[in-house]
Amino acid sequence: MKFTKMQGCGNDYVYVNGFTEKLSPQEKPEIVRKLSDRHFGIGGDGVIFINPAEEADFEMEMYNADGSRSEMCGNGIRCVAKYVYDKGLTDREDITIVSAGKIKYLKLTVEGRTATDRGHVTLVQVNMGQPVLAPMEVPVIAEATQQTPVGPAVVDAAITVDGEEYRMTCVSMGNPHAIVFMNGVKDLDIEKIGPKFEHHSCFPNRTNTEFVEILDRKNVFMRVWERGTGETLACGTGCCATAVACVLNGLTDEEITVKLLGGELHIRWDRKANLVYMTGPAKIVFEGEVDPDSID
Ligand SMILES: N[C@H](CCC[C@H](N)C(=O)O)C(=O)O
């Protein structure tokens, strides 16, 4: 099986070309777990299959490292865009990608183009669609005073983790995110607290959790505990959800830079249109061939 290892802000996945590599849905979770293992496999935060699609130019099929599915992946979708352009599966710089039935619109920045070289993608802007507010079953403390295009936002919910009460804002970008504002994010014991949010009873489908520190009106620092993977160096959908939560809580402007352990993402929530735009890099790290049956 051929694969390409790619990363966006250090959020790294194994990418498999579903046009040529045919796997049955039943065998995928087990193969994903094997490939993602950083000691016995290739190593990655999960696996993303790039498939043909009818309703868009391409489909992405995203799996976490534990073999579970996710509806969406912000860093992953930028890498898929780079993959399909750099490998000549498309000539266009405006493309659509569908994930879990939702179509996203992407604009590719191509560099290094010459008369004989079509260049390669360095940066991708994605229209990540509409945020959905407070989709989880959590005890609400306060409703937003601000109306949002999708109704009054639940910006403040309480959750008790390890005997301590946290306040969070819950935003879905297709996949679920709980955003917790706090100080001292750099030194947070995320390995201890992250799994307790992920498996908390108020998230029947588990959740991704973002721990966010406000730096100023245009900059925040964020660490993320991802559902099905653990701490990752960045999370694109998590940054989008964070930007929305920041605005709803009156903490930042609508356009922010999210600083992450693995880099930076630029996020803009166009409130009038109620669309979130994410811009960031995508890179190929290496390519190879692997026999999943030979992985322990
Ligand atoms: N890292 C991804 C999100 C993965 C989310 C996944 N862990 C889930 O179960 O929803 C991103 O860049 O958006």
The ligand as an SDF file (V2000), in Angstrom:
LIG
                    3D

 13 12  0  0  0  0  0  0  0  0999 V2000
   -7.0360   17.6820   13.7880 N   0  0  0  0  0  0  0  0  0  0  0  0
   -8.2600   17.9070   13.0780 C   0  0  0  0  0  0  0  0  0  0  0  0
   -9.5040   17.5860   13.8060 C   0  0  0  0  0  0  0  0  0  0  0  0
   -9.6410   16.1440   14.1490 C   0  0  0  0  0  0  0  0  0  0  0  0
  -10.8470   15.9490   14.9860 C   0  0  0  0  0  0  0  0  0  0  0  0
  -10.9990   14.5540   15.4790 C   0  0  0  0  0  0  0  0  0  0  0  0
  -10.0570   14.2600   16.5240 N   0  0  0  0  0  0  0  0  0  0  0  0
  -12.4340   14.3030   15.9050 C   0  0  0  0  0  0  0  0  0  0  0  0
  -12.6770   13.2040   16.4430 O   0  0  0  0  0  0  0  0  0  0  0  0
  -13.3300   15.1090   15.6690 O   0  0  0  0  0  0  0  0  0  0  0  0
   -8.3260   19.3070   12.5280 C   0  0  0  0  0  0  0  0  0  0  0  0
   -7.2920   19.8460   12.1370 O   0  0  0  0  0  0  0  0  0  0  0  0
   -9.4110   19.8850   12.4210 O   0  0  0  0  0  0  0  0  0  0  0  0
  1  2  1  0
  2  3  1  0
  2 11  1  0
  3  4  1  0
  4  5  1  0
  5  6  1  0
  6  7  1  0
  6  8  1  0
  8  9  2  0
  8 10  1  0
 11 12  2  0
 11 13  1  0
M  END
$$$$
